[in-house]
Amino acid sequence: MSVTSPVFSTALKGVRVHRRGKVRDMYELGDQLLMVATDRISAYDVVLDSLIPDKGAVLTQLSAFWFTRTGGIVPNHMISTDPAAYPAELQADAAMLAGRSMLVRRTRPVPIECVARGYLAGSGWREYRESGRVCGVELPAGLRESDRLPQPIFTPATKAETGHDINISEAEAGDIIGAELIARLRDLTLELYTHGAAHAEQRGIIVADTKFEFGLAANGGRDEIVLIDEALTPDSSRFWPRDRYAPGRGQASFDKQYVRDYLDEIQWNRQPPAPELPPDVVERTRNKYREAYRLLTGTALD
């Protein structure tokens, strides 16, 4: 049984839409925003018509879990996940918002994706095979796919509204937002990753890599760095089951693996419209999201 009724899109009366992403609908509330995580899922940069029940609840509640744990490392934008504490104009939609929404501080987003990698996978593995580097970071020779790196590395990327983000070097990121700021974001990214990966490994999950987003907010006449968007979720991270880890090949994962496998199996051309997902693919994907939440938090999805 789903924790919340599946939601593809939201329409809150009397509240202005800030933007709609692949998964989240965001609304303007003065100096605050309301983030609503739907149950949409994308694959190969195409949003599918099929929904993954409980996905939005997992993303919201898992992010809240990490925001609470990492508040001592860096401030974050979370204000509340309780619709009863939201502004009056949102109370009519409280039932739909419960479990999948978050009231947050409004910040000026930094236009860089801050990625930490502890293992060699995905675009990092492809780049390493070509150059022996990942985003300008020189790595030892002879590493295999999925190998653990000698130490986590910071590999920023430019944020793309559509399509894939583009990996860049730290120096290139510094040219965009300033060397001092990117150095601070690098240190925060690696500290957040180290904290999250250590906790996850104790709970049976390897965090191979993850991305964070940051914003700037005025505080006492200066800009304060704030962790925004989501944190250490199956959508923003590459989660592997620790008991099945074996370097030298690709790994099982806790995210869209069943969806991608199915779409590859039917040889979809990766152009919209996307085919509808069979019920068993939807259910197995839903269960993986819920399992990641249960393992990381130690509780069932609420």
C-alpha positions as CSV (number, residue, x, y, z in Angstrom):
1,M,0.0,0.0,0.0
2,S,1.3,3.5,-0.9
3,V,2.0,6.0,1.8
4,T,0.5,8.8,-0.3
5,S,-1.7,8.7,-3.4
6,P,0.5,8.9,-6.5
7,V,0.8,12.4,-7.9
8,F,2.0,13.3,-11.4
9,S,1.5,17.1,-11.2
10,T,0.2,19.7,-8.8
11,A,-1.9,22.8,-9.1
12,L,-2.2,24.8,-5.9
13,K,-4.9,27.4,-6.0
14,G,-3.8,31.0,-5.4
15,V,-0.1,30.2,-5.3
16,R,2.3,31.2,-8.0
17,V,4.4,28.5,-9.7
18,H,8.1,29.2,-9.3
19,R,9.3,26.4,-11.6
20,R,8.6,22.8,-12.5
21,G,11.5,20.4,-12.8
22,K,11.6,16.8,-13.8
23,V,10.3,15.7,-10.4
24,R,9.5,18.7,-8.3
25,D,6.9,21.5,-8.6
26,M,8.0,24.7,-6.8
27,Y,5.7,27.5,-5.6
28,E,6.5,31.1,-4.5
29,L,5.7,32.3,-1.0
30,G,7.5,35.5,-0.6
31,D,10.9,34.8,0.9
32,Q,10.0,31.2,1.1
33,L,9.4,28.4,-1.5
34,L,7.2,25.3,-1.3
35,M,8.9,22.2,-2.9
36,V,6.5,19.4,-3.8
37,A,8.1,16.1,-4.9
38,T,5.8,14.3,-7.3
39,D,6.0,10.7,-8.3
40,R,7.3,11.4,-11.8
41,I,10.3,9.6,-13.0
42,S,12.7,10.4,-15.9
43,A,15.0,8.2,-17.9
44,Y,17.5,9.4,-20.4
45,D,16.3,13.0,-19.8
46,V,12.7,12.2,-20.7
47,V,9.9,12.4,-18.1
48,L,7.8,9.2,-18.3
49,D,4.0,9.2,-18.1
50,S,4.2,6.3,-15.6
51,L,4.4,7.1,-11.9
52,I,6.4,5.4,-9.2
53,P,4.1,5.5,-6.1
54,D,5.8,6.8,-2.9
55,K,8.8,8.2,-4.8
56,G,8.1,11.8,-3.9
57,A,7.6,10.8,-0.3
58,V,11.0,9.0,-0.2
59,L,12.8,12.0,-1.8
60,T,11.2,14.5,0.6
61,Q,11.5,12.6,3.8
62,L,15.0,11.2,3.1
63,S,16.2,14.8,2.3
64,A,14.7,15.9,5.6
65,F,16.5,13.1,7.4
66,W,19.9,14.2,6.0
67,F,19.2,18.0,6.4
68,T,18.6,17.3,10.1
69,R,21.8,15.2,10.4
70,T,24.1,17.6,8.6
71,G,22.9,20.9,10.0
72,G,26.1,21.1,12.0
73,I,28.2,20.9,8.8
74,V,26.3,23.5,6.8
75,P,23.0,25.4,7.2
76,N,20.2,24.1,4.9
77,H,17.0,25.6,3.5
78,M,14.5,23.3,5.3
79,I,11.9,25.1,7.4
80,S,9.2,22.5,7.8
81,T,7.7,19.4,6.3
82,D,4.5,19.7,8.3
83,P,1.6,21.1,6.2
84,A,0.0,22.3,9.4
85,A,2.8,24.8,9.8
86,Y,2.5,26.0,6.2
87,P,0.9,29.4,5.3
88,A,-2.9,29.6,5.4
89,E,-3.3,29.5,1.6
90,L,-1.8,26.0,1.5
91,Q,-4.2,24.4,4.0
92,A,-6.8,23.4,1.5
93,D,-4.1,21.1,-0.1
94,A,-2.7,19.8,3.1
95,A,-3.7,16.2,2.5
96,M,-1.9,16.1,-0.8
97,L,1.1,17.9,0.5
98,A,1.6,15.6,3.5
99,G,4.7,13.6,3.2
100,R,5.9,14.9,-0.1
101,S,6.4,18.6,0.4
102,M,8.9,20.9,2.2
103,L,8.7,24.6,3.0
104,V,12.1,26.1,2.5
105,R,14.1,29.3,2.7
106,R,14.5,31.1,-0.6
107,T,18.2,31.5,-1.7
108,R,20.2,32.5,-4.8
109,P,21.1,29.2,-6.2
110,V,24.8,28.7,-7.2
111,P,24.9,27.6,-10.8
112,I,27.2,24.7,-10.2
113,E,26.4,21.1,-9.4
114,C,28.7,20.0,-6.6
115,V,29.5,16.3,-7.1
116,A,31.5,14.0,-4.8
117,R,32.8,10.7,-6.1
118,G,34.1,7.9,-3.9
119,Y,34.0,5.2,-6.5
120,L,34.7,5.1,-10.3
121,A,31.4,4.8,-12.1
122,G,29.2,6.5,-14.7
123,S,30.6,9.5,-16.6
124,G,33.6,9.4,-14.3
125,W,34.5,5.9,-15.4
126,R,34.0,6.8,-19.1
127,E,36.3,9.9,-18.7
128,Y,38.9,7.9,-16.8
129,R,39.2,5.3,-19.5
130,E,39.9,8.1,-22.0
131,S,42.2,10.3,-20.1
132,G,43.1,8.8,-16.7
133,R,41.4,11.8,-15.1
134,V,38.0,12.8,-13.9
135,C,37.2,16.5,-14.2
136,G,40.8,17.3,-14.2
137,V,41.7,15.2,-11.2
138,E,44.5,12.8,-12.0
139,L,43.8,9.2,-10.7
140,P,46.1,6.2,-10.4
141,A,46.5,4.0,-13.4
142,G,44.9,0.6,-13.6
143,L,41.6,1.3,-11.8
144,R,38.6,-0.8,-12.7
145,E,35.0,0.1,-13.1
146,S,33.4,0.6,-9.7
147,D,36.8,0.6,-7.9
148,R,36.9,2.6,-4.7
149,L,39.0,5.7,-5.1
150,P,42.0,6.3,-2.9
151,Q,40.1,9.3,-1.5
152,P,36.8,11.0,-2.5
153,I,37.2,13.6,-5.2
154,F,35.3,16.8,-6.0
155,T,34.0,16.9,-9.6
156,P,31.8,19.9,-10.3
157,A,29.4,20.2,-13.3
158,T,27.4,22.9,-14.9
159,K,23.7,22.9,-14.3
160,A,21.6,22.2,-17.4
161,E,17.9,23.0,-17.6
162,T,17.6,20.2,-20.2
163,G,19.8,17.3,-21.1
164,H,22.9,16.2,-19.2
165,D,25.0,18.4,-16.9
166,I,28.5,18.9,-18.2
167,N,31.5,17.9,-16.1
168,I,34.1,20.6,-15.6
169,S,37.2,21.1,-13.5
170,E,37.4,22.9,-10.2
171,A,39.4,25.7,-12.0
172,E,36.6,26.0,-14.6
173,A,34.0,26.2,-11.9
174,G,36.0,28.8,-10.1
175,D,36.0,30.9,-13.3
176,I,32.2,30.8,-13.2
177,I,31.5,31.6,-9.5
178,G,34.9,32.6,-8.1
179,A,37.9,30.6,-6.8
180,E,37.1,31.4,-3.1
181,L,33.5,30.2,-3.3
182,I,34.2,27.0,-5.2
183,A,37.0,26.1,-2.8
184,R,34.5,26.5,0.1
185,L,31.9,24.4,-1.7
186,R,34.5,21.7,-2.5
187,D,35.3,21.4,1.2
188,L,31.6,21.3,2.2
189,T,30.7,18.8,-0.5
190,L,33.5,16.4,0.5
191,E,32.6,16.7,4.2
192,L,28.9,16.1,3.5
193,Y,29.8,13.1,1.3
194,T,32.2,11.6,3.9
195,H,29.5,11.9,6.6
196,G,26.7,10.5,4.5
197,A,28.8,7.7,3.0
198,A,30.0,6.5,6.4
199,H,26.5,6.4,7.8
200,A,25.2,4.6,4.7
201,E,27.9,2.0,4.7
202,Q,27.0,1.1,8.3
203,R,23.4,0.6,7.0
204,G,24.4,-1.6,4.1
205,I,24.5,1.0,1.3
206,I,27.6,2.2,-0.6
207,V,27.3,5.8,-1.8
208,A,29.3,5.7,-5.0
209,D,28.8,9.3,-5.8
210,T,26.3,12.1,-5.1
211,K,25.6,15.7,-6.0
212,F,24.7,18.6,-3.8
213,E,23.3,22.0,-4.7
214,F,24.0,25.2,-2.7
215,G,22.4,28.6,-2.5
216,L,23.5,32.0,-1.0
217,A,21.3,33.8,1.5
218,A,21.9,37.2,3.1
219,N,22.8,36.9,6.8
220,G,24.1,39.8,8.8
221,G,25.3,41.7,5.8
222,R,27.2,38.8,4.2
223,D,26.3,35.8,2.1
224,E,25.7,32.6,3.9
225,I,26.2,29.2,2.1
226,V,23.0,27.1,2.3
227,L,22.5,23.5,1.3
228,I,19.4,23.4,-0.9
229,D,17.3,21.1,-3.2
230,E,17.7,17.5,-2.0
231,A,20.4,15.5,-0.2
232,L,21.7,12.0,-0.6
233,T,18.6,10.5,-2.2
234,P,18.3,7.8,-4.8
235,D,17.7,10.5,-7.4
236,S,20.8,12.6,-6.5
237,S,23.1,9.7,-5.7
238,R,24.4,6.4,-6.9
239,F,23.5,3.9,-4.2
240,W,24.8,0.3,-4.3
241,P,23.9,-2.6,-2.0
242,R,27.1,-3.2,0.0
243,D,26.6,-7.0,0.2
244,R,26.6,-7.3,-3.6
245,Y,29.5,-5.0,-4.4
246,A,32.2,-6.4,-6.7
247,P,34.5,-4.1,-8.5
248,G,35.4,-4.6,-12.2
249,R,31.8,-4.3,-13.4
250,G,28.7,-2.3,-13.1
251,Q,26.7,-2.6,-9.8
252,A,23.1,-3.2,-8.8
253,S,21.6,0.0,-7.6
254,F,18.7,1.5,-5.6
255,D,17.4,3.9,-8.2
256,K,16.1,3.7,-11.7
257,Q,17.9,0.4,-12.6
258,Y,14.7,-1.6,-13.4
259,V,13.3,1.3,-15.4
260,R,16.5,1.7,-17.5
261,D,16.8,-2.1,-17.9
262,Y,13.3,-2.4,-19.2
263,L,13.6,0.6,-21.6
264,D,16.9,-0.9,-23.0
265,E,15.3,-4.3,-23.3
266,I,12.5,-3.0,-25.6
267,Q,15.1,-0.9,-27.5
268,W,13.3,2.4,-26.9
269,N,14.9,5.2,-29.0
270,R,15.1,7.5,-26.0
271,Q,12.9,10.1,-27.6
272,P,9.4,11.2,-26.3
273,P,6.9,9.9,-25.9
274,A,8.3,7.2,-23.6
275,P,6.6,3.8,-23.4
276,E,4.4,3.0,-20.4
277,L,6.1,0.9,-17.7
278,P,4.7,-2.5,-16.9
279,P,3.2,-2.9,-13.4
280,D,6.1,-5.2,-12.3
281,V,8.8,-2.6,-13.2
282,V,6.8,0.1,-11.4
283,E,6.5,-2.0,-8.3
284,R,10.1,-3.2,-8.2
285,T,11.3,0.4,-8.6
286,R,9.0,1.6,-5.9
287,N,10.2,-1.1,-3.5
288,K,13.9,-0.1,-4.2
289,Y,13.2,3.5,-3.3
290,R,11.4,2.4,-0.1
291,E,14.1,0.0,0.8
292,A,16.8,2.7,0.5
293,Y,14.8,4.9,2.8
294,R,14.3,2.1,5.4
295,L,17.9,1.1,5.4
296,L,19.3,4.7,5.7
297,T,16.8,6.0,8.3
298,G,16.2,2.7,10.2
299,T,12.4,3.2,10.0
300,A,9.7,2.4,7.5
301,L,8.5,5.3,5.2
302,D,6.0,7.4,7.1
